[in-house]
């Protein structure tokens, strides 16, 4: 007879075991591919919440490190480890009845100024990697992971933006994607990730309850038009000469996206136009489902759908929400888009 599946969790507070692990009622971990921080939500109910009221009082801005293990999950005797990550505790609430305590953490640097202090700065002749490296050092992060091209940006302005806002906006505009952890920055081009192999395969019988699939033409495009300005030379120009505005097209076909963005040169205009069209076209075919938890399915991996007719295909995973309840309940909610030919 096969051994029963069960889950164990470890919740460290400032690197120490303070009793949170054994009293956890449920765990919700949201793993995002880009654009927003990952999030952990830990729930303690009834007598477990009473313990938090009196014996231990967690405080905001402290460190949470969360790991869970899956025992006998895919085969009897195995033990699969999943490290959710390192989080800054940023929200704490109590409610009743029954009495409940909820602790929320986000994967941002420990210094809250990363999301609060507004900075104005002009960056000139610099690569995306160099900007990331400077900000990484500023917040005491230890690692920078970068997959993609490294074009030189002529000029970019950080205008009264937090470093968090600036990074997300800059890399999205340039066609790159960003994940921010407490101790690392991860920058990548989805065109590098999408050709990779398949992490897991699913068909309808693997889904646990609801699922949805959508195909749309709305707000998807076959090409784009963008303009950029060629500045007049610093010397030797006539008084009546003006900076020249050049309009360019990428792609072709019936659905053209007209982009109103500032670009410094032809190369940057091309990157911006392609990035905007590709981002919009991720909406063309989308899928979401709930299934038995699989620690191998993470945001930014590729999965395959089969045996479902026109839903079949290779999908890039944008978000995974892992949910653990009790000692044997582990499900995941997955959402992503079908991989397409990028501009």
VEXVO-549906 format. One record per residue: residue number from 1; residue in three letters; x, y, z of N, C-alpha, C in turn. Coordinates in steps of 0.1 Angstrom, whole numbers, plus 2048, in hexadecimal, padded with zeros to 3 digits. Layout:
N
     i    aa   npx   npy   npz   capx   capy   capz   cpx   cpy   cpz
   NUM   ALA     X     Y     Z      X      Y      Z     X     Y     Z
...
// end
This chain:
343
     i    aa   npx   npy   npz   capx   capy   capz   cpx   cpy   cpz
     1   UNK   808   7F4   800    800    800    800   809   80D   800
     2   UNK   806   816   7F7    80E    822    7F6   80C   82B   802
     3   UNK   817   832   805    816    83B    810   80E   847   80C
     4   UNK   807   84D   816    7FE    858    813   807   865   811
     5   UNK   801   86E   808    808    87A    806   806   884   812
     6   UNK   810   88B   814    80F    896    81E   819   8A1   81C
     7   UNK   816   8AD   822    81E    8B9    820   823   8BE   82D
     8   UNK   830   8C2   82E    835    8C8    83A   83B   8D6   835
     9   UNK   83A   8E0   83E    83F    8ED    83B   849   8F2   845
    10   UNK   851   8FB   841    85B    902    84A   85A   911   847
    11   UNK   856   918   852    856    927    851   860   92C   85B
    12   UNK   86A   933   856    874    939    85E   872   948   85F
    13   UNK   873   94D   86B    872    95B    86E   87F   961   871
    14   UNK   885   96A   869    892    96F    86A   89C   963   86B
    15   UNK   89A   959   863    8A3    94D    863   8A2   943   86E
    16   UNK   898   945   877    896    93C    882   889   935   882
    17   UNK   888   929   888    87C    922    88A   876   927   897
    18   UNK   86A   92E   896    864    934    8A2   857   92E   8A6
    19   UNK   853   923   89F    847    91C    8A1   83C   91F   897
    20   UNK   83F   926   88D    835    929    882   832   91C   87A
    21   UNK   83C   914   877    83B    909    86E   830   8FF   873
    22   UNK   830   8FB   87F    827    8F1    884   819   8F6   886
    23   UNK   817   903   886    80A    909    889   803   90E   87D
    24   UNK   809   90C   871    804    912    864   7F7   90A   860
    25   UNK   7EC   912   85D    7E0    90C    859   7DF   90B   849
    26   UNK   7E4   916   842    7E4    915    834   7EF   91E   82F
    27   UNK   7F4   91B   823    7FF    923    81C   7FA   926   80E
    28   UNK   7FB   932   80A    7F9    936    7FC   805   93E   7F7
    29   UNK   80B   938   7ED    817    93E    7E7   814   941   7D8
    30   UNK   816   94E   7D4    813    952    7C6   821   955   7C0
    31   UNK   824   94E   7B5    830    94F    7AE   82D   955   7A0
    32   UNK   832   962   79E    82F    969    792   83B   969   789
    33   UNK   839   969   77C    844    969    772   84B   977   772
    34   UNK   843   982   773    849    98F    772   83E   99A   775
    35   UNK   843   9A6   778    83A    9B1    77A   836   9B4   788
    36   UNK   834   9AA   790    830    9AC    79E   838   9A2   7A7
    37   UNK   839   9A5   7B4    840    99D    7BD   839   990   7C0
    38   UNK   841   986   7C3    83B    979    7C8   836   97C   7D6
    39   UNK   82C   974   7DA    825    977    7E7   823   96A   7EE
    40   UNK   824   96A   7FC    821    95F    804   817   963   80E
    41   UNK   80D   95B   811    802    95E    81B   801   951   824
    42   UNK   804   953   831    803    949    83B   7F8   94B   844
    43   UNK   7EF   941   846    7E3    942    84E   7E4   939   85A
    44   UNK   7E1   93F   866    7E0    937    872   7D2   939   878
    45   UNK   7CB   92F   87C    7BE    930    880   7BC   92A   88E
    46   UNK   7B1   92F   894    7AC    92A    8A1   7B8   929   8AC
    47   UNK   7BA   91E   8B1    7C4    91D    8BC   7D2   921   8B7
    48   UNK   7D5   91F   8AA    7E2    923    8A5   7E3   932   8A4
    49   UNK   7D8   939   8A1    7D9    947    8A2   7DA   94C   8B0
    50   UNK   7D4   945   8BA    7D5    949    8C8   7E4   949   8CC
    51   UNK   7EB   93F   8C7    7F9    93F    8CB   801   94B   8C6
    52   UNK   7FD   94F   8B9    804    95B    8B4   800   968   8BB
    53   UNK   7F5   968   8C1    7F0    974    8C9   7F9   976   8D5
    54   UNK   7FD   96B   8DC    803    96D    8E9   812   969   8E9
    55   UNK   815   95E   8E3    823    959    8E5   82D   95F   8DB
    56   UNK   828   963   8D0    831    968    8C5   82A   973   8BD
    57   UNK   830   97E   8BC    82A    989    8B4   833   98D   8A8
    58   UNK   830   988   89C    838    98C    891   837   99B   88E
    59   UNK   841   9A0   887    841    9AE    884   844   9B0   875
    60   UNK   83F   9BB   870    841    9BE    862   850   9C1   85F
    61   UNK   854   9BF   853    861    9C2    84E   86B   9B7   852
    62   UNK   867   9AD   859    86F    9A2    85C   870   997   851
    63   UNK   878   98E   852    87B    984    848   873   977   849
    64   UNK   86D   972   83F    867    965    83F   86D   95D   834
    65   UNK   871   951   838    876    947    82E   86E   93A   82E
    66   UNK   868   937   823    85E    92C    823   861   921   819
    67   UNK   861   915   81F    863    909    817   859   8FE   81A
    68   UNK   855   8F6   810    84D    8EA    814   852   8DE   80D
    69   UNK   84F   8D3   813    853    8C6    80D   847   8BD   80A
    70   UNK   847   8B6   7FF    83C    8AD    7FB   841   89F   7FC
    71   UNK   83A   898   805    83E    88A    808   835   880   801
    72   UNK   83B   876   7FB    834    86C    7F3   82B   872   7E9
    73   UNK   82F   87D   7E3    826    885    7DA   825   87E   7CC
    74   UNK   830   87B   7C6    82F    875    7B9   831   866   7B9
    75   UNK   838   861   7C3    83A    853    7C6   83D   851   7D4
    76   UNK   83A   845   7D9    83C    842    7E7   84B   844   7EB
    77   UNK   84D   84A   7F6    85B    84C    7FB   862   858   7F7
    78   UNK   85D   860   7ED    864    86B    7E8   862   877   7F1
    79   UNK   86A   881   7F0    868    88E    7F8   86D   899   7EF
    80   UNK   864   8A1   7EB    867    8AC    7E1   867   8BA   7E9
    81   UNK   871   8C1   7E7    873    8CE    7EF   86F   8D9   7E5
    82   UNK   868   8E3   7EB    864    8EF    7E4   867   8FB   7ED
    83   UNK   871   903   7E9    874    90F    7F0   86D   91B   7EA
    84   UNK   863   920   7F1    85B    92B    7EC   863   938   7EB
    85   UNK   86D   93A   7F4    875    945    7F3   876   94D   800
    86   UNK   87C   959   7FF    87F    961    80A   876   96E   809
    87   UNK   86F   972   813    865    97C    812   867   987   81D
    88   UNK   862   993   81A    861    99D    825   853   99D   82A
    89   UNK   851   99C   837    844    99C    83D   83E   9AA   83C
    90   UNK   833   9AC   834    82E    9B9    832   820   9BC   836
    91   UNK   819   9B1   83B    80B    9B3    83F   808   9A8   849
    92   UNK   800   9AC   854    7FD    9A3    85F   7EF   9A7   863
    93   UNK   7E6   99D   864    7D8    9A0    868   7D3   995   871
    94   UNK   7C9   999   87A    7C2    98F    883   7B3   991   880
    95   UNK   7AB   987   881    79D    988    87E   796   97D   886
    96   UNK   789   97D   887    781    973    88D   772   975   88A
    97   UNK   76A   96C   88C    76C    960    893   76A   954   889
    98   UNK   771   949   888    77B    946    892   787   94F   891
    99   UNK   790   94F   89B    79B    957    89B   7A5   953   890
   100   UNK   7AB   95D   889    7B4    959    87F   7BF   964   87E
   101   UNK   7CB   960   87B    7D6    969    878   7DC   966   86A
   102   UNK   7DE   971   862    7E3    96F    855   7F0   978   854
   103   UNK   7FA   972   84F    807    978    84D   80A   978   83E
   104   UNK   80E   984   839    811    985    82B   81F   98A   829
   105   UNK   826   984   81F    833    988    81C   835   98A   80D
   106   UNK   83E   993   809    841    996    7FB   850   994   7F8
   107   UNK   853   991   7EC    861    98E    7E8   868   99B   7E3
   108   UNK   86A   9A4   7EC    871    9B1    7E9   87D   9B2   7F2
   109   UNK   886   9BA   7EE    892    9BD    7F7   88D   9C1   805
   110   UNK   895   9BE   80F    891    9C1    81D   890   9D0   81E
   111   UNK   897   9D8   817    896    9E7    818   889   9EB   811
   112   UNK   880   9F1   819    873    9F5    813   874   A01   80A
   113   UNK   880   A08   80A    881    A13    801   881   A0F   7F2
   114   UNK   883   A02   7F0    882    9FD    7E2   875   A00   7DC
   115   UNK   86A   A00   7E4    85C    A02    7DF   856   A0F   7E3
   116   UNK   85E   A17   7EB    858    A24    7F0   85F   A30   7EC
   117   UNK   86D   A30   7EC    874    A3C    7E9   874   A3F   7DA
   118   UNK   870   A4C   7D7    86F    A50    7C9   87D   A56   7C5
   119   UNK   882   A52   7BA    88F    A56    7B5   88E   A5C   7A7
   120   UNK   895   A67   7A5    896    A6D    797   8A5   A6C   793
   121   UNK   8A7   A67   787    8B5    A65    782   8B5   A63   773
   122   UNK   8BF   A68   76D    8C1    A66    75E   8CC   A5C   75C
   123   UNK   8C9   A51   755    8D3    A47    752   8D7   A49   743
   124   UNK   8E4   A49   740    8E8    A4B    732   8F2   A40   72E
   125   UNK   8F0   A3B   721    8F9    A31    71B   8FC   A26   725
   126   UNK   8F2   A1F   728    8F3    A14    732   8EA   A08   72D
   127   UNK   8EF   9FC   731    8E7    9F0    72E   8DD   9ED   739
   128   UNK   8D4   9E5   735    8CA    9E0    73F   8D0   9D8   74A
   129   UNK   8DA   9D1   747    8E1    9C9    751   8E8   9D3   75B
   130   UNK   8EE   9DD   756    8F6    9E7    75F   8EC   9EE   768
   131   UNK   8E0   9F2   763    8D6    9F8    76C   8D2   9EE   777
   132   UNK   8D0   9E2   773    8CC    9D8    77D   8D7   9D6   787
   133   UNK   8E3   9D5   783    8EE    9D3    78C   8F0   9DE   796
   134   UNK   8EE   9EB   792    8EF    9F6    79B   8E4   9F6   7A5
   135   UNK   8D8   9F3   7A1    8CD    9F2    7AB   8CE   9E6   7B4
   136   UNK   8D3   9DB   7AF    8D6    9CF    7B7   8DF   9D2   7C3
   137   UNK   8EA   9D9   7BF    8F4    9DD    7CA   8EE   9E6   7D4
   138   UNK   8E5   9F0   7CF    8DF    9FA    7D8   8D7   9F3   7E3
   139   UNK   8D1   9E8   7E0    8C8    9E1    7EA   8CF   9D5   7F1
   140   UNK   8DB   9D3   7EF    8E2    9C8    7F5   8DE   9BB   7F0
   141   UNK   8D9   9BA   7E4    8D6    9AD    7DE   8E4   9A6   7DA
   142   UNK   8E3   999   7DA    8EF    991    7D8   8F1   98C   7C9
   143   UNK   8E5   98B   7C2    8E6    984    7B5   8DE   98C   7AA
   144   UNK   8E3   98B   79E    8DD    990    792   8DD   985   788
   145   UNK   8D2   981   782    8D1    977    778   8CB   97E   76C
   146   UNK   8D1   97D   760    8CD    984    754   8CE   97B   748
   147   UNK   8C2   97A   741    8C2    972    734   8BB   97B   72A
   148   UNK   8C3   97F   720    8BE    988    715   8C9   991   70F
   149   UNK   8C5   999   706    8CE    9A2    6FF   8D1   9AD   709
   150   UNK   8DC   9B5   706    8E0    9C0    70E   8E3   9CC   706
   151   UNK   8D8   9D2   701    8D9    9DE    6F9   8DD   9EA   701
   152   UNK   8E5   9F3   6FB    8E8    A00    703   8DD   A0A   701
   153   UNK   8D8   A0E   70D    8CD    A18    70D   8D3   A26   70D
   154   UNK   8D0   A2E   703    8D6    A3B    702   8D2   A44   70E
   155   UNK   8C6   A45   711    8C1    A4D    71C   8B4   A48   722
   156   UNK   8B4   A46   72F    8A7    A42    735   8A6   A4A   742
   157   UNK   89A   A4F   745    897    A58    750   88F   A50   75B
   158   UNK   894   A50   767    88C    A4C    772   887   A58   779
   159   UNK   87A   A5B   777    874    A67    77B   86A   A65   787
   160   UNK   86F   A68   792    867    A67    79F   860   A59   7A0
   161   UNK   868   A4F   79D    863    A41    79E   86B   A3A   7A9
   162   UNK   864   A30   7AF    86C    A27    7B8   874   A1E   7AF
   163   UNK   87F   A19   7B5    887    A10    7AD   87F   A03   7A8
   164   UNK   876   9FF   7B0    86D    9F4    7AC   865   9F7   7A0
   165   UNK   85E   A03   7A0    856    A07    794   85F   A09   788
   166   UNK   86B   A10   78A    874    A13    77F   878   A06   778
   167   UNK   87D   9FC   780    882    9F0    77A   877   9E8   772
   168   UNK   86B   9E7   778    860    9E0    771   85D   9E7   764
   169   UNK   85B   9F4   764    857    9FC    758   862   9FB   74E
   170   UNK   86E   9FD   752    879    9FD    748   87B   9F0   741
   171   UNK   87B   9E5   748    87D    9D8    742   872   9D3   739
   172   UNK   865   9D7   73E    85A    9D3    736   85A   9DB   729
   173   UNK   85D   9E8   729    85E    9F0    71D   869   9EA   713
   174   UNK   874   9E5   718    87E    9E0    710   87D   9D2   70C
   175   UNK   872   9CC   710    86F    9BE    70C   875   9B3   715
   176   UNK   87A   9B8   721    87F    9AF    72B   876   9AD   736
   177   UNK   878   9A3   73E    86F    9A0    74A   877   99F   756
   178   UNK   871   9A2   761    878    9A4    76E   871   99D   779
   179   UNK   879   995   781    875    990    78E   87E   995   799
   180   UNK   878   99A   7A3    87F    9A0    7AE   87E   997   7BA
   181   UNK   889   993   7C0    88A    98B    7CC   890   994   7D7
   182   UNK   890   98F   7E3    896    997    7EE   8A5   998   7EB
   183   UNK   8AB   98E   7E6    8BA    98D    7E4   8BF   98D   7D6
   184   UNK   8B6   98E   7CC    8BA    98C    7BE   8B0   993   7B5
   185   UNK   8B6   997   7A9    8AE    99C    79E   8AF   991   793
   186   UNK   8A4   98E   78C    8A4    985    781   89E   98C   775
   187   UNK   8A6   98D   76A    8A2    994    75E   8A2   98A   753
   188   UNK   898   98A   74A    898    980    740   88F   985   734
   189   UNK   892   97F   729    88A    981    71C   882   974   71B
   190   UNK   875   976   71A    86C    96A    718   870   962   70B
   191   UNK   875   969   701    879    963    6F5   885   959   6F8
   192   UNK   88C   95A   703    896    951    706   890   945   70E
   193   UNK   886   948   716    880    93E    71F   876   935   717
   194   UNK   86E   93B   70E    864    933    707   868   927   6FF
   195   UNK   874   927   6F9    879    91C    6F1   87D   910   6FA
   196   UNK   87E   912   707    883    907    710   879   8FB   710
   197   UNK   87D   8F0   716    875    8E4    716   869   8E5   71F
   198   UNK   862   8DA   720    855    8D9    728   858   8D4   736
   199   UNK   853   8DB   740    854    8D7    74E   84A   8CD   752
   200   UNK   83E   8CE   74D    833    8C5    751   828   8C5   746
   201   UNK   820   8BA   745    816    8B9    73B   809   8B6   742
   202   UNK   7FE   8BC   73D    7F1    8BB    743   7E6   8B9   739
   203   UNK   7DC   8B1   73D    7D0    8B0    735   7C4   8B2   73E
   204   UNK   7B8   8B2   739    7AD    8B6    741   7AB   8AE   74E
   205   UNK   7AE   8A1   74D    7AC    898    759   7B6   89C   764
   206   UNK   7C0   8A4   761    7CA    8A8    76B   7C5   8B4   773
   207   UNK   7BB   8BB   76D    7B6    8C7    774   7AD   8C4   780
   208   UNK   7AE   8CB   78A    7A7    8C9    796   79C   8D4   797
   209   UNK   790   8D2   791    786    8DC    791   786   8E4   785
   210   UNK   785   8F1   786    783    8FA    77B   78F   8FD   773
   211   UNK   78D   900   766    798    904    75D   792   90D   753
   212   UNK   79A   915   74C    795    91E    742   79F   920   737
   213   UNK   79A   922   72A    7A3    924    71F   79D   92F   716
   214   UNK   7A5   938   711    79F    943    709   7A8   946   6FE
   215   UNK   7A2   949   6F2    7A9    94D    6E6   7A2   95A   6E1
   216   UNK   7AA   964   6DF    7A4    971    6DB   7AC   979   6D1
   217   UNK   7A6   981   6C9    7AD    98A    6C0   7AD   998   6C7
   218   UNK   7A5   99A   6D0    7A4    9A8    6D7   7B1   9AC   6DD
   219   UNK   7B6   9B7   6D9    7C2    9BD    6DE   7CE   9B4   6DB
   220   UNK   7CE   9AD   6D0    7DA    9A6    6CB   7DD   9AC   6BE
   221   UNK   7EA   9AB   6BA    7EF    9B3    6AE   7F8   9AA   6A5
   222   UNK   7F9   9AE   698    802    9A8    68F   80E   9B1   68C
   223   UNK   80D   9BE   691    819    9C7    68F   816   9D4   697
   224   UNK   820   9DD   696    81F    9E9    69D   826   9F5   695
   225   UNK   821   A01   698    827    A0D    693   82C   A15   69F
   226   UNK   838   A1A   69E    83E    A22    6A9   847   A2D   6A2
   227   UNK   848   A38   6A9    850    A43    6A3   85B   A46   6AD
   228   UNK   866   A4B   6A8    871    A4F    6B1   877   A5C   6AB
   229   UNK   87F   A63   6B2    884    A70    6AE   893   A70   6AC
   230   UNK   897   A74   6A0    8A6    A76    69E   8A9   A84   6A1
   231   UNK   8B1   A87   6AC    8B4    A94    6B0   8BC   A9B   6A5
   232   UNK   8BB   AA9   6A4    8C3    AB0    69B   8D2   AB0   6A0
   233   UNK   8DC   AB1   698    8E9    AB1    69D   8EC   ABD   6A6
   234   UNK   8F6   ABB   6AF    8F9    AC6    6B8   8FF   AD2   6B1
   235   UNK   906   AD0   6A6    90C    ADB    69F   909   ADA   690
   236   UNK   90A   AE5   689    90A    AE4    67A   8FC   AE3   674
   237   UNK   8F1   AE6   67C    8E4    AE5    677   8DE   AF3   674
   238   UNK   8D4   AF4   66B    8CE    B00    668   8C3   B03   673
   239   UNK   8C1   B10   675    8B8    B14    680   8AA   B0E   67E
   240   UNK   8A5   B0C   672    897    B08    66F   896   AF8   670
   241   UNK   8A2   AF2   670    8A2    AE3    671   89C   ADE   67E
   242   UNK   894   AD4   67E    88E    ACE    68A   893   AC0   68B
   243   UNK   891   ABB   697    894    AAD    699   88A   AA5   691
   244   UNK   88F   A9A   68B    887    A92    682   880   A87   689
   245   UNK   873   A85   686    86B    A7B    68C   869   A70   681
   246   UNK   86D   A64   685    86D    A58    67B   863   A4E   680
   247   UNK   85A   A4A   677    850    A3F    67B   855   A32   675
   248   UNK   854   A28   67D    858    A1B    678   84E   A10   67B
   249   UNK   84E   A05   674    844    9FA    676   84C   9ED   679
   250   UNK   846   9E5   682    84B    9D7    684   83F   9CE   681
   251   UNK   842   9C3   67B    837    9BA    678   82F   9BF   66C
   252   UNK   823   9B9   66A    81A    9BE    660   80D   9B8   662
   253   UNK   803   9BA   659    7F6    9B4    65A   7EC   9BD   65E
   254   UNK   7E0   9B7   661    7D4    9C0    663   7D3   9C7   671
   255   UNK   7DA   9C1   67B    7D7    9C7    688   7E4   9CE   68D
   256   UNK   7E5   9DB   68B    7F1    9E3    68E   7EF   9EA   69B
   257   UNK   7F9   9E9   6A3    7F9    9F0    6B0   800   9FD   6AE
   258   UNK   7FA   A09   6B1    800    A16    6B0   805   A1A   6BE
   259   UNK   812   A1B   6BF    819    A1D    6CC   81D   A2B   6CE
   260   UNK   81A   A31   6D9    81E    A3E    6DC   828   A3E   6E8
   261   UNK   834   A3B   6E4    83F    A39    6ED   84B   A41   6E9
   262   UNK   853   A47   6F2    85F    A4D    6EF   86B   A43   6EC
   263   UNK   872   A45   6E1    87E    A3C    6DF   889   A45   6DA
   264   UNK   895   A42   6DE    8A1    A4A    6DC   8A7   A47   6CE
   265   UNK   8A5   A3B   6C8    8AA    A38    6BB   8A3   A2C   6B5
   266   UNK   8A7   A28   6A9    8A0    A1E    6A2   8A0   A10   6AA
   267   UNK   8AC   A0D   6B0    8AD    A00    6B7   8A3   A00   6C3
   268   UNK   8A2   A0B   6CA    89A    A0B    6D6   88B   A0A   6D1
   269   UNK   888   A12   6C7    87A    A12    6C2   876   A04   6BE
   270   UNK   87F   9FD   6B7    87C    9EF    6B3   879   9E6   6BF
   271   UNK   882   9E7   6C9    880    9DF    6D5   873   9E2   6DC
   272   UNK   86F   9EF   6DD    863    9F3    6E4   857   9ED   6DC
   273   UNK   857   9EF   6CF    84C    9EB    6C7   84A   9DC   6C8
   274   UNK   854   9D4   6C7    853    9C6    6C8   84E   9C2   6D6
   275   UNK   854   9C8   6E0    850    9C4    6EE   841   9C7   6F0
   276   UNK   83C   9D2   6EB    82E    9D5    6ED   825   9CB   6E6
   277   UNK   828   9C8   6DA    820    9BF    6D2   820   9B1   6D8
   278   UNK   82C   9AC   6DC    82D    99F    6E2   826   99E   6EF
   279   UNK   827   9A9   6F7    81F    9A9    704   810   9A8   702
   280   UNK   80B   9AF   6F8    7FD    9AF    6F5   7F9   9A1   6F0
   281   UNK   801   99B   6E8    7FE    98E    6E2   7FE   982   6EC
   282   UNK   804   984   6F8    803    97A    702   7F5   977   706
   283   UNK   7EC   981   703    7DD    97F    706   7D6   976   6FC
   284   UNK   7DD   973   6F1    7D6    96D    6E6   7D0   95F   6EA
   285   UNK   7D7   957   6F0    7D2    94A    6F5   7D7   948   703
   286   UNK   7CE   947   70C    7D1    946    71B   7CA   93A   721
   287   UNK   7D0   935   72C    7CB    929    733   7CD   92B   742
   288   UNK   7C3   926   749    7C5    925    758   7BE   919   75D
   289   UNK   7C4   913   767    7BE    907    76D   7C3   904   77B
   290   UNK   7BC   8FC   782    7C1    8F7    78F   7C4   8E8   78F
   291   UNK   7CE   8E4   795    7D2    8D6    795   7D9   8D2   7A2
   292   UNK   7DC   8C5   7A3    7E4    8C1    7AE   7F1   8C8   7AE
   293   UNK   7F6   8CC   7B9    803    8D4    7BA   80F   8CC   7B4
   294   UNK   817   8D3   7AC    823    8CD    7A6   82E   8D8   7A9
   295   UNK   838   8D5   7B1    842    8DF    7B4   84B   8E2   7A8
   296   UNK   84B   8DA   79D    852    8DD    791   84C   8E7   789
   297   UNK   840   8EB   78B    839    8F5    783   83A   902   78A
   298   UNK   842   90B   783    845    918    789   843   923   77E
   299   UNK   841   92F   783    840    93A    779   84C   93B   771
   300   UNK   84B   93D   764    855    93D    759   859   930   753
   301   UNK   852   925   758    855    918    752   84B   916   746
   302   UNK   84D   90C   73E    844    908    733   83D   8FB   736
   303   UNK   830   8FB   733    829    8EE    735   822   8EB   728
   304   UNK   81D   8DF   727    816    8DA    71B   808   8D6   71E
   305   UNK   7FE   8DA   716    7F1    8D5    718   7EE   8CB   70C
   306   UNK   7E9   8BF   70F    7E6    8B5    704   7D9   8AF   706
   307   UNK   7D4   8A8   6FC    7C7    8A1    6FC   7BB   8AA   6FE
   308   UNK   7BC   8B7   6FB    7B1    8C1    6FD   7AE   8C9   6F0
   309   UNK   7B1   8C2   6E4    7AE    8C9    6D8   7B5   8D6   6D5
   310   UNK   7AD   8E0   6D3    7B3    8ED    6CF   7B9   8F4   6DB
   311   UNK   7B7   8EF   6E7    7BE    8F4    6F3   7CD   8EF   6F4
   312   UNK   7D0   8E5   6EC    7DD    8DF    6ED   7E8   8E9   6E9
   313   UNK   7F4   8E7   6EF    7FF    8EF    6EB   809   8F1   6F7
   314   UNK   813   8F9   6F4    81D    8FD    6FE   81A   90A   704
   315   UNK   81A   90B   711    816    917    718   821   91C   721
   316   UNK   823   929   722    82C    92F    72B   824   933   738
   317   UNK   82A   92F   743    823    931    750   826   93E   756
   318   UNK   81B   947   757    81D    954    75C   81C   955   76B
   319   UNK   813   94C   771    810    94D    77F   80D   93F   784
   320   UNK   812   93C   790    80E    92F    797   80A   933   7A5
   321   UNK   7FF   930   7AA    7FB    932    7B8   7FA   924   7BF
   322   UNK   804   922   7C8    804    915    7D0   7FC   917   7DC
   323   UNK   7F3   90D   7DF    7EB    90E    7EB   7EC   901   7F3
   324   UNK   7F0   902   800    7F1    8F7    809   7E8   8F9   814
   325   UNK   7E0   8EF   816    7D6    8EF    822   7D8   8E2   829
   326   UNK   7DA   8E3   836    7DB    8D7    83F   7E8   8CF   83B
   327   UNK   7E8   8C3   83E    7F4    8BB    83C   7F5   8B3   82F
   328   UNK   7EA   8B3   827    7EA    8AC    81A   7E3   8B3   80F
   329   UNK   7DF   8BF   811    7D8    8C7    806   7E2   8D0   7FF
   330   UNK   7E5   8CD   7F2    7EE    8D5    7EB   7E9   8D6   7DC
   331   UNK   7E5   8E2   7D8    7E0    8E4    7CB   7E7   8F1   7C5
   332   UNK   7E7   8F2   7B8    7ED    8FE    7B2   7E3   903   7A7
   333   UNK   7E3   910   7A6    7DB    917    79B   7E5   91D   792
   334   UNK   7E4   919   785    7EE    91D    77B   7E7   925   770
   335   UNK   7EE   930   76C    7EA    938    760   7F5   93B   757
   336   UNK   7F2   93B   74A    7FD    93E    740   7F7   941   733
   337   UNK   800   942   729    7FC    945    71B   803   93B   712
   338   UNK   7FC   938   706    802    92F    6FD   80D   936   6F5
   339   UNK   818   930   6F4    824    935    6EF   822   938   6E0
   340   UNK   826   943   6DB    823    948    6CD   830   94D   6C7
   341   UNK   830   950   6BA    83C    955    6B3   83D   964   6B6
   342   UNK   847   968   6BD    848    976    6C0   84E   97E   6B5
   343   UNK   84B   98B   6B5    851    994    6AB   860   995   6AE
// end
